[in-house]
Amino acid sequence: MLMNEVRLDELEEGIVQITLNRPEALNAITHEWVEAFHAVLDRLDSDQTIRVAIVTGAGRGFCAGADLKSDFVANHGVAHSMKAQMRLATIMERMIGLRQPIIAAVNGAAAGGGFAVVLASDMRIASESANFHIANARIGLSAGECGISWLFPRVVGLGRSFELMVTGRRFDAAEAKDIGLVSRVVPDDQLIETALELARQIRANSPFGVWMSKEVIYRNLEVGSFRAAIALEARTQMVCGQSADAAEAVAAFAEKRPPKFSAS
């Protein structure tokens, strides 16, 4: 399925690949790129048969951030720029809000808004050639954009994220794994297959259970106390316990067979 600057393709039943698709420009962000990504998220949001998505970049990079040669960064006034920035940032908000888990398969450079896409993915795997960069502070901009200042400290901790955001230095896949940004680093030619293996493990589980797990994990990043987190977990667990998937899991266990979960 072609959506101009962002592709959506089915890899296997229930597993799709989102490809940032401007390889001639390291998949840099334009207005068209933003709208194409939103269209892809519309499809994921409306299609319950899609269980897991993998996001990666075409060619030799993941996403180099905003295309400095495009109209996306042109100065049309503060109000226009603010609207464009929020439209981009809403992509990351929507990624986190989707029922489907998203796996970032990071190939080559991930910078700026591209780095934000990596952070807004639920799991992250990097190729050996991957590298990461938040250069905003070096060009007179805030390093906090598209949710980076909220997500990055939560993923790797305040000290490490602060250093990388205010120095703007580039770091490689090995360091990304060392600080916990990515869970695995694999040879370039094994990146998508590794992501697929992870996606298959998720696909084998209850769709509703996976959705509610993602929901409670992110919601509990925002609550103010352990007691509030437990209360939300308890309510979510009670809802899941009444689902058809939970009943099917019990029946499958009793009958000594694999469960057959529904997509709804």
C-alpha positions in Angstrom: 0.0 0.0 0.0 1.7 3.2 -1.1 1.1 6.5 0.7 3.6 8.7 -1.0 6.3 9.4 1.5 5.3 6.7 4.0 4.5 3.2 3.0 2.3 0.6 4.7 2.8 -3.0 3.6 1.6 -6.3 5.1 4.5 -8.6 5.9 2.5 -11.4 7.4 -1.0 -12.0 8.7 -1.5 -9.3 11.3 1.9 -7.8 11.0 2.6 -4.7 8.9 5.6 -2.6 8.1 5.6 1.2 8.1 8.4 2.4 5.8 9.6 6.1 5.9 10.0 6.4 2.2 12.2 9.3 1.1 15.5 7.4 0.7 17.0 10.1 -1.5 16.8 12.5 1.5 17.4 10.0 4.4 13.6 10.0 4.8 13.6 13.6 6.1 10.4 15.1 7.2 8.2 17.3 4.9 4.6 18.4 5.1 3.7 15.5 2.8 5.6 13.0 5.0 3.6 14.2 8.0 0.3 13.8 6.2 1.2 10.4 4.8 2.2 9.2 8.3 -1.1 10.3 9.7 -2.9 8.4 6.9 -1.0 5.3 7.9 -2.0 5.7 11.5 -5.6 6.2 10.4 -5.4 2.8 8.8 -3.9 1.1 11.9 -6.5 2.7 14.1 -9.4 1.5 12.0 -8.1 -2.0 11.2 -8.4 -4.4 14.1 -6.8 -7.3 12.1 -3.5 -5.5 12.3 -1.8 -6.8 15.4 1.7 -5.3 15.3 3.5 -2.7 13.3 7.2 -2.4 12.5 8.5 1.1 11.5 11.8 1.4 9.6 13.4 3.6 7.0 13.9 3.0 3.3 17.5 3.1 2.1 20.5 3.8 4.3 18.8 5.8 7.1 15.8 5.8 9.4 15.0 9.5 9.4 17.3 12.5 9.4 14.7 14.8 11.0 13.2 17.8 9.2 14.1 18.4 5.6 16.0 21.7 5.7 15.5 22.1 2.0 11.7 21.8 2.2 8.8 24.1 3.0 8.4 22.4 6.3 11.1 24.6 7.9 10.3 27.8 5.9 9.6 30.8 8.1 5.9 31.6 7.4 5.4 33.1 10.9 5.1 31.8 14.4 1.5 30.7 14.2 2.1 28.7 10.9 5.2 27.1 12.3 3.5 26.2 15.6 0.6 24.5 13.7 3.1 22.5 11.6 5.1 21.5 14.7 2.0 20.3 16.5 0.8 18.3 13.5 4.1 16.5 13.5 4.1 16.0 17.3 0.6 14.5 17.1 2.1 11.5 15.2 4.1 10.5 18.3 1.0 11.0 20.5 -1.1 8.8 18.2 1.6 6.1 18.0 1.5 5.7 21.8 -2.3 5.8 21.8 -2.7 3.0 19.2 -3.9 -0.4 20.4 -1.1 -2.1 18.4 2.4 -2.3 19.7 5.0 -0.6 17.4 8.5 -1.9 16.9 11.1 0.5 15.7 13.7 -1.2 13.5 16.3 1.5 13.3 18.6 1.5 10.3 21.2 4.2 9.9 20.6 7.7 11.2 17.6 8.7 13.5 17.7 12.4 14.2 15.3 15.1 15.5 11.8 14.2 14.6 13.0 10.8 13.4 14.5 10.2 16.9 11.1 11.1 18.3 9.5 8.4 16.1 12.0 5.9 17.6 11.1 7.0 21.2 7.3 6.9 20.5 7.7 3.3 19.4 7.0 0.7 22.1 10.1 -1.4 21.4 13.3 -0.5 19.7 15.8 -2.7 17.8 18.9 -1.2 16.1 21.1 -2.3 13.2 24.9 -2.1 13.8 25.0 0.9 11.5 22.3 2.8 13.4 23.1 6.1 15.1 21.1 8.7 16.9 21.3 12.5 17.1 19.3 15.3 18.8 21.1 18.3 17.3 18.5 21.0 18.1 20.4 22.8 20.8 23.4 23.1 18.4 21.3 25.1 16.0 19.6 27.4 18.4 16.5 25.3 19.0 15.1 23.4 22.0 16.0 19.7 22.2 12.6 19.0 23.5 10.2 18.4 20.5 7.6 15.8 19.6 7.6 14.4 23.1 11.3 13.8 23.3 11.7 15.7 26.7 8.9 13.5 28.2 9.8 10.2 26.7 13.6 10.1 26.6 14.1 10.5 30.4 11.5 7.8 31.0 13.3 5.4 28.7 16.9 5.9 29.7 16.9 8.1 32.8 17.3 11.9 33.4 21.1 12.1 33.5 21.8 10.3 30.3 19.0 11.9 28.3 19.9 15.4 29.6 23.5 15.0 28.4 22.6 13.8 25.0 19.9 16.5 24.6 22.1 19.5 25.6 25.3 18.4 24.0 23.7 17.3 20.7 26.3 14.7 20.2 25.8 11.7 17.9 25.8 8.3 19.6 25.9 4.8 18.0 23.9 1.6 18.3 26.3 0.1 21.0 25.8 3.2 23.2 22.0 3.1 22.6 21.9 -0.4 23.9 24.1 0.4 26.8 21.8 3.1 28.0 18.7 1.1 27.4 17.3 3.0 24.4 17.3 -0.2 22.3 16.9 -3.7 23.5 19.0 -5.4 20.8 21.7 -4.5 18.2 21.8 -6.9 15.2 23.7 -7.0 11.9 22.1 -4.8 9.3 20.8 -7.7 7.2 19.0 -9.3 10.2 17.2 -6.2 11.4 13.7 -6.8 9.9 13.8 -10.5 10.5 14.6 -9.8 14.2 11.8 -7.3 14.4 9.5 -9.9 12.8 10.4 -12.6 15.3 9.4 -10.2 18.1 6.2 -9.2 16.3 5.3 -12.9 15.9 5.6 -13.4 19.7 3.2 -10.5 20.3 0.8 -11.7 17.6 0.5 -15.1 19.4 -1.0 -13.4 22.5 -4.5 -12.1 23.2 -5.2 -8.9 21.1 -7.2 -7.4 23.9 -4.6 -8.3 26.5 -1.8 -6.8 24.5 -3.9 -3.6 24.0 -4.8 -3.3 27.7 -1.1 -4.0 28.6 0.0 -1.1 26.4 -2.7 1.1 27.8 -1.9 0.5 31.5 1.9 0.8 31.0 1.6 4.3 29.5 -1.2 5.5 31.8 0.8 4.5 34.8 3.7 6.7 33.6 1.4 9.6 34.4 -0.1 8.7 37.7 1.2 10.3 40.9 1.4 7.3 43.3 2.0 3.6 43.6 -1.5 3.3 45.1 -3.1 4.9 42.0 -1.1 2.6 39.7 -2.3 -0.5 41.5 -5.9 0.8 41.3 -5.6 1.2 37.6 -4.0 -2.2 37.2 -6.7 -3.8 39.2 -9.5 -2.3 37.1 -7.8 -3.2 33.9 -7.3 -6.8 35.1 -11.0 -7.1 36.0 -12.0 -5.8 32.5 -9.6 -8.3 30.8 -10.8 -11.1 33.0 -14.3 -10.6 31.5 -13.1 -10.7 27.9 -13.7 -13.4 25.3 -9.9 -13.8 25.0 -9.6 -14.7 28.7 -12.4 -17.3 28.4 -10.7 -18.8 25.3 -7.3 -19.0 27.2 -9.0 -20.9 30.0 -10.7 -23.3 27.6 -7.5 -23.8 25.5 -5.6 -24.7 28.7 -8.3 -27.2 29.8 -8.3 -28.8 26.3 -4.5 -28.8 26.0 -4.5 -26.8 22.7 -3.2 -23.4 21.6 -5.7 -20.6 22.1 -7.5 -19.1 19.2 -7.9 -15.4 20.0 -10.2 -13.0 18.2 -9.0 -9.8 16.7 -11.8 -7.7 18.3 
